Amino acid sequence: MKSNSCFAITGSTFKILYDLSQRYLKNKNDENKEYHEIFIKMINKTLVFARMQPEHKTLLIQCLKKQNKIVAMCGDGANDIGALRSADVGISLGADQASASAHFLSTGHDIKCLLKLLCEGKACVSNFLACYKFMLVLCLIKFISSNFLFQINSILTNNQTILVDLLIMLPNTILISLTAPSTVLSEQRPLYVKANQICITLISHGLIMLIFQIIVYGLMINQNWYHKHDYYLDLFNSISKSSNENNTERNFYEELKIPCCDNTILFIYYYLQCIITIIIFSLYTPFKKDLSENKYHIFYLVGNASFAIYIIFVHNPIIYNFFGLIEIENPNFKFALLVIAIINFFISLYIEKNLLKYEEEKNDENEVSIPNKL
């Protein structure tokens, strides 16, 4: 038998070979071994199955699934109900009896809907992975920033946390899914991402974000205008003014939220890193159209970036008081902060691009091999 050969068989022939194959698997007699091997090759090389009875269709799908194949079935009548129910993806071509057993319903009687369904499905998997990694990396950045600030006797205030949650995390998680799927069906399979690959993504981006936060902090403390937050002195003064224990506990927490250079700079850069993260995971989403096609997301990202730049360069007393910030006095430092964020963006972009290539290579290595038995 040639390697590039293919077959077309009828339902009766399929059933005979199936019975002989099952007889061999049950008794393990050499008499039917040849028929079993023929049946295995037939399953993998047959392109046309004609004159199939309803039970033949169901058996065929079950055999294909035992070969670790993902099976889609299109049917338009009551005789396809069993096959539609057995398939991984059942598509009913019309609103008749078969629609009750199918996973999807097409109003038209054309199998072209399968191409659109595959494009939508691959885009859905891509959306899920992008949102999942985006949320994980964002939480990791928040963890790093919070611990960094706590080590220097400061914390992210409630308003600062709400800003990121409501303006970055929630809306962008929704908007990233609005990018339409690609109209061209790709031969590439969706990535099968394991836990260790997710950990590699988290560790890689986490290290990059931590390194740049350390760079920003080191640059800040070497500025002439920098005033270190003297937490213990302020706390001592607050306790001295009050003998009430409850009030002392309140002062302890309030002292952590006193506006200072450390909190202002690290919060602004934390906000910039959140914007960098969502842009990166929005750009590299396989099986979808370019980010430029999603006008709502582009508009919102531009708005977030503009707001961050506005906070850096414009001292608005209302905004600064609401978020517990102080004015950055040196304009050169403002530009330096923006340049560092841009460098951070391109390095993170390079890291994510290469991580995706690595995941694709791992995905190819983990392709499921076809077993030689049913």
Secondary structure by P-SEA (a helix, b strand, c coil): ccccccccccaaaaaaaaaaaaaaaacccccaaaaaaaaaaaaacccccccccaaaaaaaaaaaaaaccbbbbbbccccaaaaaaaccbbbbcccccccccccccccccccaaaaaaaaaaaaaaaaaaaaaaaaaaaaaaaaaaaaaaaaacccccaaaaaaaaacccaaaaaaaacccccccccccccccccaaaaaaaaaaaaaaaaaaaaaaaaaaaacccccccaaaaaaaaaaaacccaaaaaaaaaaaaacccaaaaaaaaaaaaaaaaaaaaaaaccccccccccaaaaaaaaaaaaaaaaaaaccccaaaaaaacccccccaaaaaaaaaaaaaaaaaaaaaaaaaaaaaaaaaaaacbbbbccc
